[in-house]
Amino acid sequence: MSDGAISQDEIDALLSGVSMDGLNSSGQVSSGPSVHIDVPTLQGLADELKPKLEANINQYTNSSFTADNPVVEILDRDRVLSRLPEVVIGIMADYNEGLKGDHLYLLAPEFAQKLFSLVNSEEVTEVDDMVLSVVSEIIATHVSAQINSLDATGKLPGLAYATPECVNEPKAMVRFPQGEFALCTYPLTLNGEAFTLWECIGGDIAEKMCNALGGGSDDLTASIDLGSLGAPAGGANMGMGAQQMNPQAMGGMGMQPQMNMGMGMPQMGMGMQPQMNMGMGMPQMGMGMQPQMNMGMNMGMNVPNVQSLQYPNLQGNFGASESGNIGLIMDVLMEMTVELGRTKKSIKEILGMGEGTIIELEKLAGEPVDILVNHKQIAKGEVVVIDENFGVRVTEILSPMERVSDVH
């Protein structure tokens, strides 16, 4: 927060009900980039659940949906949002026993309306509580099938999930898992009409699912390439100084020592084995020569201040600068304004106003109103009446490019 402005990530976090310190709405730490999800293993689970999903939907709707091959990918929130319609039905079915973490299903409102129409033999023109109730029941049955498959492994006893919470809202307001997570896409068709069901599995529980199903690795460090973290090749322990170096000729007299910066002794090629000072002192080379040596084997230079290599934290924790970012301003009040419209009038017209004067705005009747925070537009919405009070329902969140274009 160098300039006091809220970033797009922070705005998205506020809108989706999560904080930037990696906590979801239940107070649990969500997965970060350190998780290792075995995609082929999850793909096998999705393939096993495909016929069960098809049978489940057909049993509820008394129809003939066909489930095509599902696709499992590892994505983050932004990449998933790009695939979704502007408004979605979100069903949160978070695991809370045996596994704990975010578990979310998504589908288009048109798909939800279709399911309701088939179940109740009546057409609907909008998504209401009855539609959400039918969708939640169908999804709950599918989650139960998933639990049965995981229970069969014997490694995740007592699996349970929270009562599904179903919402109908813009995609930017849906609470997604943090970091990268597993996205399972289930394509479905009915009489040539295509539909899609998306399943988002939080990274932490996706990794544990893979381990229970015989994939992945229980040891997080097993797949870590120390070379990629800046460690010397050969798995050297920098804390013990076991790294071996092989410098070439040291100049003068044709000596080509093999320097062992751990516990070995330099071989001088003339029968001499000088004592090495591991406190970064100077080796005694005899014959009056006492060259200075640093860890880079540069001759004639002062010894630098060498520090141990600090490996990155592999637990996916967030640093103090990140955890204190948005959390510091959560209680700060901001002025939110709903703007019906604007117009320009001359001073003469303004002075001539009186009771009953009608001011025509540039907006058309029924056009969305602008929602501003601290005089900066962030969204659009429609006016509603709640218990005789005016309110506004958010219908669109402006993209960063649209907000920047309004800055003059």
Secondary structure per residue as TSV (DSSP state, phi and psi in degrees):
chain	resnum	aa	ss	phi	psi
A	1	M	-	360.0	57.4
A	2	S	-	-69.5	-37.3
A	3	D	S	-108.9	8.3
A	4	G	S	82.9	-5.3
A	5	A	-	-87.4	148.7
A	6	I	-	-87.5	130.9
A	7	S	-	-76.7	166.7
A	8	Q	H	-62.4	-38.7
A	9	D	H	-60.2	-40.3
A	10	E	H	-69.5	-39.3
A	11	I	H	-63.6	-45.3
A	12	D	H	-60.6	-37.7
A	13	A	H	-65.5	-41.4
A	14	L	H	-63.1	-42.2
A	15	L	H	-69.4	-32.3
A	16	S	H	-92.5	1.2
A	17	G	T	81.9	20.7
A	18	V	-	-125.7	161.2
A	19	S	-	-105.2	162.1
A	20	M	T	-76.7	-1.4
A	21	D	T	-89.6	13.4
A	22	G	S	85.0	11.1
A	23	L	B	-98.0	136.9
A	24	N	-	-89.1	-176.3
A	25	S	T	-66.3	-17.2
A	26	S	T	-90.4	1.2
A	27	G	S	84.0	8.6
A	28	Q	-	-93.7	147.7
A	29	V	B	-74.8	122.8
A	30	S	-	-84.2	166.5
A	31	S	-	-72.5	145.7
A	32	G	-	-111.3	-159.6
A	33	P	T	-75.6	-1.2
A	34	S	T	-82.3	-8.5
A	35	V	-	-73.4	150.8
A	36	H	-	-124.4	102.4
A	37	I	-	-99.9	124.3
A	38	D	-	-83.6	97.7
A	39	V	H	-59.7	-46.0
A	40	P	H	-57.3	-35.4
A	41	T	H	-67.3	-45.6
A	42	L	H	-65.5	-33.9
A	43	Q	H	-62.1	-39.2
A	44	G	H	-63.0	-38.6
A	45	L	H	-66.1	-43.1
A	46	A	H	-63.4	-40.3
A	47	D	H	-63.4	-37.3
A	48	E	H	-67.5	-34.8
A	49	L	H	-83.4	-15.3
A	50	K	H	-56.3	-53.9
A	51	P	H	-64.3	-30.6
A	52	K	H	-68.4	-38.8
A	53	L	H	-64.2	-44.1
A	54	E	H	-60.4	-47.5
A	55	A	H	-65.2	-37.2
A	56	N	H	-63.0	-49.3
A	57	I	H	-66.4	-41.4
A	58	N	H	-66.3	-33.0
A	59	Q	H	-67.4	-40.7
A	60	Y	H	-70.6	-41.9
A	61	T	H	-95.0	-10.1
A	62	N	T	54.8	44.0
A	63	S	S	-126.2	-167.7
A	64	S	-	-129.9	60.3
A	65	F	-	-65.7	145.3
A	66	T	E	-117.1	123.9
A	67	A	E	-93.2	121.3
A	68	D	-	-84.2	178.4
A	69	N	-	-63.7	125.5
A	70	P	-	-72.7	161.1
A	71	V	E	-127.7	130.0
A	72	V	E	-109.9	130.5
A	73	E	E	-138.0	161.1
A	74	I	E	-107.9	112.1
A	75	L	E	-134.5	174.3
A	76	D	-	-116.7	178.1
A	77	R	H	-57.1	-45.8
A	78	D	H	-62.9	-41.0
A	79	R	H	-71.3	-31.6
A	80	V	H	-70.9	-41.6
A	81	L	H	-57.4	-34.8
A	82	S	T	-66.1	-17.0
A	83	R	T	-97.1	-12.7
A	84	L	S	-94.0	155.0
A	85	P	-	-67.3	166.1
A	86	E	S	-62.6	-36.3
A	87	V	E	-118.2	135.2
A	88	V	E	-133.6	161.0
A	89	I	E	-96.8	120.8
A	90	G	E	-111.4	130.6
A	91	I	E	-119.5	106.1
A	92	M	E	-85.1	116.2
A	93	A	-	-126.8	62.5
A	94	D	-	-64.2	138.6
A	95	Y	E	-74.0	135.4
A	96	N	E	-131.7	-1.9
A	97	E	E	-138.8	136.6
A	98	G	S	80.2	-51.3
A	99	L	S	-126.2	147.1
A	100	K	-	-133.2	118.8
A	101	G	B	166.8	-179.8
A	102	D	-	-74.6	135.9
A	103	H	E	-146.6	116.9
A	104	L	E	-136.8	139.2
A	105	Y	E	-116.5	145.7
A	106	L	E	-134.7	143.5
A	107	L	E	-154.2	159.6
A	108	A	-	-73.4	149.0
A	109	P	H	-55.8	-34.8
A	110	E	H	-63.3	-36.9
A	111	F	H	-66.0	-42.7
A	112	A	H	-62.2	-42.7
A	113	Q	H	-63.4	-38.5
A	114	K	H	-63.6	-44.7
A	115	L	H	-61.2	-44.7
A	116	F	H	-63.5	-43.1
A	117	S	H	-61.0	-39.5
A	118	L	H	-72.3	-37.8
A	119	V	H	-69.0	-40.7
A	120	N	H	-105.5	1.7
A	121	S	T	54.9	41.4
A	122	E	S	-151.6	142.6
A	123	E	-	-80.7	146.2
A	124	V	-	-128.4	147.6
A	125	T	S	-105.4	-9.0
A	126	E	S	-148.4	163.0
A	127	V	-	-90.3	114.8
A	128	D	-	-118.8	-170.9
A	129	D	H	-62.8	-33.3
A	130	M	H	-65.8	-40.0
A	131	V	H	-63.8	-45.6
A	132	L	H	-62.6	-35.5
A	133	S	H	-65.2	-42.4
A	134	V	H	-64.2	-44.6
A	135	V	H	-61.9	-44.1
A	136	S	H	-60.0	-39.3
A	137	E	H	-67.0	-41.6
A	138	I	H	-64.8	-43.4
A	139	I	H	-66.0	-38.5
A	140	A	H	-60.2	-38.1
A	141	T	H	-65.4	-38.5
A	142	H	H	-68.2	-39.7
A	143	V	H	-62.8	-38.4
A	144	S	H	-61.6	-38.8
A	145	A	H	-64.2	-38.1
A	146	Q	H	-64.0	-42.0
A	147	I	H	-63.3	-40.7
A	148	N	H	-60.3	-40.1
A	149	S	H	-65.9	-38.8
A	150	L	H	-74.5	-35.5
A	151	D	H	-61.6	-32.5
A	152	A	T	-63.4	-20.3
A	153	T	T	-73.7	-24.0
A	154	G	S	76.2	2.7
A	155	K	S	-102.2	-9.4
A	156	L	S	-130.5	69.1
A	157	P	T	-72.7	152.9
A	158	G	T	70.8	28.4
A	159	L	-	-65.4	138.5
A	160	A	E	-154.2	157.6
A	161	Y	E	-132.1	156.4
A	162	A	-	-70.9	155.2
A	163	T	-	-54.5	124.6
A	164	P	-	-56.6	135.2
A	165	E	E	-109.5	119.5
A	166	C	E	-109.5	131.7
A	167	V	E	-133.1	155.1
A	168	N	E	-125.1	104.0
A	169	E	E	-158.4	167.9
A	170	P	E	-57.9	145.5
A	171	K	G	-60.2	-29.9
A	172	A	G	-69.7	-15.4
A	173	M	G	-97.0	-2.8
A	174	V	S	-75.2	139.9
A	175	R	-	-82.9	105.6
A	176	F	-	-93.6	158.3
A	177	P	-	-60.9	149.7
A	178	Q	S	-81.3	155.2
A	179	G	S	67.0	-153.5
A	180	E	S	-86.4	143.9
A	181	F	E	-145.9	171.4
A	182	A	E	-87.4	132.2
A	183	L	E	-116.2	118.3
A	184	C	E	-104.7	120.5
A	185	T	E	-105.9	119.7
A	186	Y	E	-108.9	104.5
A	187	P	E	-78.9	137.4
A	188	L	E	-134.1	146.0
A	189	T	E	-133.2	147.4
A	190	L	E	-141.4	112.4
A	191	N	T	54.5	42.7
A	192	G	T	82.4	-5.5
A	193	E	E	-93.4	128.8
A	194	A	E	-95.6	140.1
A	195	F	E	-136.4	163.6
A	196	T	E	-139.7	137.6
A	197	L	E	-117.2	124.2
A	198	W	E	-105.7	140.4
A	199	E	E	-124.3	123.8
A	200	C	E	-107.4	121.3
A	201	I	E	-115.1	119.3
A	202	G	-	-51.0	145.2
A	203	G	H	-56.3	-40.8
A	204	D	H	-63.0	-48.9
A	205	I	H	-75.5	-27.9
A	206	A	H	-63.5	-40.1
A	207	E	H	-65.1	-41.7
A	208	K	H	-68.6	-35.8
A	209	M	H	-59.5	-44.8
A	210	C	H	-60.9	-43.6
A	211	N	H	-63.1	-41.3
A	212	A	H	-65.7	-31.9
A	213	L	T	-86.0	3.1
A	214	G	T	94.8	5.4
A	215	G	-	-108.1	-175.9
A	216	G	S	66.8	-158.6
A	217	S	-	-147.0	132.3
A	218	D	S	-70.8	-23.6
A	219	D	-	-98.3	110.3
A	220	L	G	-61.8	-35.0
A	221	T	G	-76.1	-9.3
A	222	A	G	-64.5	-29.3
A	223	S	G	-105.1	12.1
A	224	I	-	-88.1	126.8
A	225	D	-	-92.3	104.7
A	226	L	G	-60.6	-29.8
A	227	G	G	-61.7	-35.3
A	228	S	G	-72.2	-17.4
A	229	L	G	-93.3	3.7
A	230	G	T	95.8	7.6
A	231	A	-	-80.3	149.5
A	232	P	-	-65.6	149.7
A	233	A	T	-62.1	149.3
A	234	G	T	93.4	4.2
A	235	G	T	67.9	38.6
A	236	A	-	-68.0	144.9
A	237	N	-	-95.1	103.7
A	238	M	T	-68.8	-25.3
A	239	G	T	-66.6	-29.1
A	240	M	T	-99.6	-4.7
A	241	G	T	70.3	35.3
A	242	A	-	-87.3	3.1
A	243	Q	-	-67.1	133.6
A	244	Q	B	-101.4	137.4
A	245	M	-	-124.1	145.4
A	246	N	-	-125.9	78.3
A	247	P	-	-72.0	157.0
A	248	Q	-	-86.2	-158.7
A	249	A	-	-52.7	138.0
A	250	M	-	-92.5	3.9
A	251	G	S	86.3	142.5
A	252	G	S	70.0	130.7
A	253	M	T	63.3	7.3
A	254	G	T	65.9	26.2
A	255	M	-	-78.2	135.7
A	256	Q	-	-129.3	79.6
A	257	P	-	-75.1	150.7
A	258	Q	-	-99.5	108.9
A	259	M	-	-90.6	125.3
A	260	N	B	-109.4	109.3
A	261	M	S	-78.4	-0.3
A	262	G	S	-91.4	-111.0
A	263	M	S	-105.7	-1.0
A	264	G	-	-78.2	175.6
A	265	M	-	-116.6	142.5
A	266	P	-	-69.6	134.7
A	267	Q	-	-95.2	117.4
A	268	M	-	-89.1	-9.7
A	269	G	S	80.8	-2.2
A	270	M	S	-125.5	20.4
A	271	G	S	86.1	-2.6
A	272	M	-	-90.0	137.9
A	273	Q	-	-128.7	82.4
A	274	P	-	-68.0	159.9
A	275	Q	-	-80.7	133.1
A	276	M	-	-100.0	129.3
A	277	N	-	-91.1	106.5
A	278	M	T	-73.1	-6.6
A	279	G	T	-86.0	23.9
A	280	M	T	71.6	25.2
A	281	G	-	-78.2	-163.4
A	282	M	-	-106.6	133.9
A	283	P	-	-68.2	143.5
A	284	Q	-	-87.8	110.4
A	285	M	-	-99.7	-1.6
A	286	G	S	73.7	172.0
A	287	M	T	58.1	25.6
A	288	G	T	80.0	2.3
A	289	M	-	-95.2	127.1
A	290	Q	-	-135.1	71.1
A	291	P	-	-70.8	150.3
A	292	Q	-	-89.2	139.9
A	293	M	B	-132.6	136.6
A	294	N	-	-112.3	-178.4
A	295	M	T	-67.1	-20.2
A	296	G	T	-87.9	3.0
A	297	M	-	65.4	25.5
A	298	N	-	-82.5	133.8
A	299	M	B	-88.1	142.8
A	300	G	T	75.0	21.9
A	301	M	-	-120.5	153.5
A	302	N	-	-68.7	149.4
A	303	V	-	-72.2	125.6
A	304	P	-	-77.7	167.0
A	305	N	-	-81.8	103.2
A	306	V	-	-94.9	131.2
A	307	Q	-	-115.8	153.5
A	308	S	-	-67.0	146.2
A	309	L	-	-69.7	129.8
A	310	Q	-	-100.2	114.0
A	311	Y	-	-76.0	149.3
A	312	P	-	-64.2	150.4
A	313	N	-	-69.3	124.6
A	314	L	T	-91.0	5.0
A	315	Q	T	-92.3	-1.5
A	316	G	-	75.9	17.6
A	317	N	-	-74.0	157.3
A	318	F	-	-98.9	142.6
A	319	G	-	-70.3	167.7
A	320	A	H	-62.3	-36.2
A	321	S	H	-66.0	-32.5
A	322	E	H	-80.5	-43.5
A	323	S	H	-68.8	-25.9
A	324	G	T	-96.0	5.6
A	325	N	T	-68.7	-81.7
A	326	I	G	-71.3	-26.8
A	327	G	G	-62.2	-27.6
A	328	L	G	-69.9	-21.8
A	329	I	G	-116.4	12.4
A	330	M	T	-61.1	-29.3
A	331	D	T	-94.6	1.2
A	332	V	-	-74.5	130.1
A	333	L	-	-82.4	136.1
A	334	M	-	-124.9	144.8
A	335	E	-	-81.2	119.2
A	336	M	E	-108.7	130.3
A	337	T	E	-126.9	138.0
A	338	V	E	-107.4	117.7
A	339	E	E	-104.5	117.1
A	340	L	-	-70.5	-36.3
A	341	G	-	168.2	174.9
A	342	R	-	-136.6	162.6
A	343	T	-	-158.9	166.1
A	344	K	-	-116.8	134.5
A	345	K	-	-131.0	148.7
A	346	S	-	-75.4	162.2
A	347	I	H	-59.3	-37.2
A	348	K	H	-62.7	-42.2
A	349	E	H	-68.3	-37.9
A	350	I	H	-66.1	-43.6
A	351	L	H	-67.1	-23.5
A	352	G	T	-87.5	2.0
A	353	M	-	-72.9	147.1
A	354	G	-	-148.4	-176.6
A	355	E	T	-63.4	131.8
A	356	G	T	95.5	-8.8
A	357	T	-	-66.7	132.5
A	358	I	-	-98.8	126.0
A	359	I	-	-103.7	117.7
A	360	E	-	-87.4	127.0
A	361	L	-	-94.7	165.8
A	362	E	S	-78.8	-10.8
A	363	K	S	-85.6	148.5
A	364	L	-	-82.6	153.9
A	365	A	T	-61.5	132.7
A	366	G	T	85.9	-6.7
A	367	E	-	-72.6	144.7
A	368	P	-	-57.9	145.1
A	369	V	E	-87.9	160.7
A	370	D	E	-92.6	137.3
A	371	I	E	-110.1	122.1
A	372	L	E	-118.9	143.0
A	373	V	E	-120.3	119.3
A	374	N	T	52.3	43.4
A	375	H	T	69.2	11.3
A	376	K	E	-112.1	125.2
A	377	Q	E	-70.7	130.5
A	378	I	E	-122.8	-16.6
A	379	A	E	-159.5	173.1
A	380	K	E	-129.0	155.2
A	381	G	E	-158.8	-179.0
A	382	E	E	-120.7	144.8
A	383	V	E	-76.5	134.9
A	384	V	E	-130.4	164.9
A	385	V	E	-116.1	125.2
A	386	I	E	-123.8	108.8
A	387	D	T	50.2	51.1
A	388	E	T	69.9	4.9
A	389	N	E	-106.7	146.3
A	390	F	E	-77.4	146.0
A	391	G	E	-144.5	-179.1
A	392	V	E	-140.1	132.0
A	393	R	E	-98.4	124.2
A	394	V	E	-69.1	125.7
A	395	T	E	-115.0	-17.2
A	396	E	E	-155.8	132.9
A	397	I	E	-100.4	124.2
A	398	L	-	-68.7	143.8
A	399	S	-	-75.5	160.8
A	400	P	H	-56.1	-39.0
A	401	M	H	-64.1	-38.3
A	402	E	H	-67.3	-37.7
A	403	R	H	-68.8	-39.6
A	404	V	H	-64.6	-36.6
A	405	S	H	-65.8	-20.7
A	406	D	T	-85.6	-8.2
A	407	V	-	-84.3	123.6
A	408	H	-	-115.2	360.0
